Amino acid sequence: MLTKSEARRVLNFTFEIIVESMKEGKSVKFPGFAKFYAEHRPERIVMNPRLGKKAVSAARVVPRVRFSTKVGEVVNTTLR
């Protein structure tokens, strides 16, 4: 069994690996849990609803997570 501080160190290390891999354009897969990856979003025109004016949203890279079907099923049946 891990202590709370050991578990925190393990999670922080795991998150660092995920972030560093995504910075390099790589994905990180945890089979049966999730896939973490970075996705390119192209420049697009958006509308400011308050002012009604159009603006340009710059191209960017956004983090994405795709959970496994198994995780989705568990959450879906648990939260009904």
N, C-alpha and C positions, 0 to 999 in steps of 0.2 A: 504494500500500500504506500502511496506517495503522501508526503506531508503537503500542506497547503502551499508552502513556499516552493517546494520541488515541482508541484503541478503547475504553478504560475510560471516558473522558469521554462518548463517543457512547452507550455502553450505560447509563451513569448517567442521562444526559439522557432516553433512551428510557424507562427505568424510572420516572423522575419524571413523565413525561407520562402513562404508564399509570396510576400511582397517583392523580395529580390528576384524571384523567378518571373513574376509578372512584369517587372521593370525591364527584364531582358527579352520580353515577348514570349516567354514560355508559359505553358499551363502546368498546373499542379493537380494531380488526380488522387483522390482517396477512394478507391473502389468500394462501392456499396454505400458511399456517403455523398461526395460532391466533387465537382471539378471547378477549380478557380482559374480564371484567365482574364486577359485584358482584351478589350474590343475597341477597334477604331470607329469613331462616329464622325462622319463627314460634316463639313460646314453646311448649315441649313438656315432658312429664313424662318423666324419665329414671330409671333404676334404678342405684343404687350397688351393684356386684356384690360388693364386700367386705362391706358392712354390710347389704345387702338392703333398704335403705330407698329410698323414692321421693323425688325432688327435682325442682324446677322449673328447667329450663334457660331462661334469659331469651332473648327475641327478639334477633336480631342480624343483622348484614349480613356476609357472608363473601365473600372473593375467589374467583373461579372462572376456570378456563382451559379452553377447549374447543379441542383441537388438530384440525387439518384431517385429512380422511381420508388424504390423501397422506402426512402425517407418521406417522400410525398404521400405514400399510402399510409404510413404510420401516423403522420400529422393529420391527414384527412380523417382517418377513423377515430383518432383520439379527440379531436376538437369538434366533433358533431354533437 
